[in-house]
Amino acid sequence: MLTMKWFMGEKDDLADVHAVRREVFMGEQGLSPEEEFDGTDASCVHLLFYDGDAPVCTGRIFIGDDFFKIGRVATLAAFRGRGIAKKLMQTLINACVSMGGTRQIVHAQIVARGFYESLGFVAYGEEFDEAGIPHVAMEHFGGAKMCGSGGHCGGKDGTPCCNQEHTAVHRQLPH
């Protein structure tokens, strides 16, 4: 059974977050530790999904002046194709909205562009190289559809949601 946990970069131990990223970005994609661990983690909010006690999927949010950047989205190979990353992204998008961010951006690897487009992200600008991997900047406005209401529902204002897990996410977010 999947569970999720939020981590505040400056306060929490990120060992499990880093384990997933180390395996995916360094082990599979060949990034160096300096490329992967960019010094930004302490300034981010991290989300980690567990299968039992094992960390399997992660992503982070960096809050900028007029945007919320979602990044370092990684799923262990054995858990891909199950919709876990989509659920993680929907949760991260809605977390951004809950914290006041109506514009979310990602620097998507070109091979993952279709995945982000399926979540409502739209590419802008030219392709660029990041750590030797082709990327494109993408943006998304508003919340993610997570339930039958068609959009951002439930939340810190206490309104009910048709999805109990979705409502629980909002209660866990830093306010």
C-alpha positions in Angstrom: 0.0 0.0 0.0 1.3 3.4 -0.9 1.6 6.1 1.7 3.1 9.6 1.4 5.1 11.9 3.6 6.0 15.6 3.4 9.5 16.8 4.3 10.6 20.3 5.0 14.1 20.6 3.5 15.7 22.7 6.2 14.2 20.6 9.1 13.8 17.0 8.0 16.2 14.2 7.3 16.1 13.7 3.5 17.9 10.3 3.4 14.9 8.5 1.8 14.3 11.3 -0.7 17.9 11.2 -1.7 18.0 7.4 -2.0 15.3 7.5 -4.7 17.0 10.4 -6.5 20.4 8.8 -6.2 19.2 5.5 -7.8 17.3 7.3 -10.6 19.4 10.3 -11.5 22.9 9.1 -10.6 22.5 5.3 -11.1 20.3 5.3 -14.2 21.0 8.6 -15.8 24.7 9.1 -14.9 24.5 12.4 -13.1 27.3 13.3 -10.7 26.5 14.0 -7.1 27.3 17.7 -7.7 24.7 17.8 -10.6 22.0 16.0 -8.6 22.5 17.6 -5.2 22.4 21.3 -6.2 22.2 22.9 -2.8 18.5 23.7 -3.2 17.0 20.9 -1.1 17.1 22.9 2.1 14.8 25.5 0.5 12.3 23.1 -0.8 9.2 21.1 0.3 9.6 17.5 -0.6 7.0 14.7 -1.1 7.9 11.1 -0.9 5.7 8.1 -1.6 6.4 4.8 0.2 5.4 1.2 -0.7 5.3 -0.2 2.8 8.6 1.1 4.3 10.4 1.4 1.0 10.7 4.9 -0.6 9.6 4.6 -4.3 8.8 8.1 -5.8 9.7 11.7 -4.9 9.5 15.3 -6.0 10.1 18.7 -4.6 8.7 22.2 -4.7 10.8 25.3 -4.8 8.9 28.6 -4.1 10.1 31.5 -6.3 8.9 35.1 -6.5 6.1 34.5 -9.0 6.2 30.8 -9.5 6.4 27.4 -7.8 8.9 25.1 -9.4 8.3 21.4 -9.2 11.4 19.3 -9.7 13.5 16.3 -9.0 10.6 14.0 -9.8 11.8 10.4 -9.7 10.3 7.0 -9.5 12.2 3.8 -9.0 12.2 1.6 -12.1 10.3 -1.3 -10.5 7.4 1.1 -9.7 7.0 2.9 -13.1 3.9 2.5 -15.2 1.6 2.3 -12.2 0.4 5.9 -12.1 2.5 6.7 -9.0 4.3 9.6 -10.5 1.1 11.0 -11.9 -0.5 10.9 -8.4 2.7 12.5 -7.0 2.5 15.3 -9.5 -1.2 15.9 -8.9 -0.5 16.2 -5.2 2.5 18.5 -5.8 0.4 20.8 -8.1 -2.4 21.0 -5.6 0.1 21.7 -2.8 1.4 24.6 -4.8 -2.1 26.0 -5.2 -2.8 25.5 -1.5 0.3 27.5 -0.7 -0.8 30.3 -3.0 1.0 29.4 -6.2 -1.2 29.6 -9.3 1.7 29.0 -11.7 3.8 25.9 -11.5 6.8 25.3 -13.7 9.0 22.2 -14.4 12.2 21.7 -16.4 11.1 18.5 -18.1 13.4 16.0 -19.6 12.4 15.8 -23.3 11.6 12.1 -22.9 9.1 13.0 -20.1 7.4 15.9 -22.0 4.3 13.8 -22.9 3.9 12.9 -19.2 3.9 16.5 -18.2 1.6 17.5 -21.1 -0.9 14.8 -19.8 -1.0 16.8 -16.6 -1.8 20.1 -18.3 1.7 21.5 -18.6 2.6 23.5 -21.7 6.1 24.0 -23.1 7.5 27.5 -23.5 10.9 28.6 -24.8 13.6 26.6 -26.5 15.0 23.2 -25.5 18.1 23.4 -23.3 20.7 21.2 -21.8 20.7 20.5 -18.1 23.3 18.2 -16.7 23.8 16.8 -20.2 20.2 15.9 -20.7 17.8 17.7 -23.1 15.1 19.6 -21.3 12.2 22.0 -22.0 10.6 24.5 -19.6 6.9 23.9 -19.1 4.2 25.7 -17.1 0.9 24.9 -15.6 -1.8 27.2 -14.1 -4.2 26.3 -11.4 -4.8 23.0 -9.6 -4.7 19.4 -10.8 -7.8 17.3 -11.3 -7.7 14.7 -8.6 -11.3 13.8 -8.0 -14.7 14.0 -9.5 -15.3 17.6 -8.7 -13.1 18.5 -11.7 -10.4 20.4 -10.0 -9.1 21.7 -6.7 -11.5 20.6 -4.0 -11.4 20.3 -0.3 -8.5 22.0 1.4 -7.3 24.0 4.3 -10.6 25.9 4.5 -12.3 22.6 5.6 -14.6 22.2 2.6 -15.3 18.5 2.0 -13.7 16.6 -0.9 -15.0 13.5 -2.6 -11.5 11.9 -2.1 -10.5 11.5 1.6 -6.8 11.1 0.7 -6.9 14.4 -1.3 -8.4 16.2 1.7 -5.7 14.6 4.0 -3.0 16.1 1.8 -4.1 19.6 2.5 -4.1 19.0 6.3 -0.4 18.0 6.1 0.9 20.9 4.1 2.8 23.7 5.8 0.7 26.8 6.1 
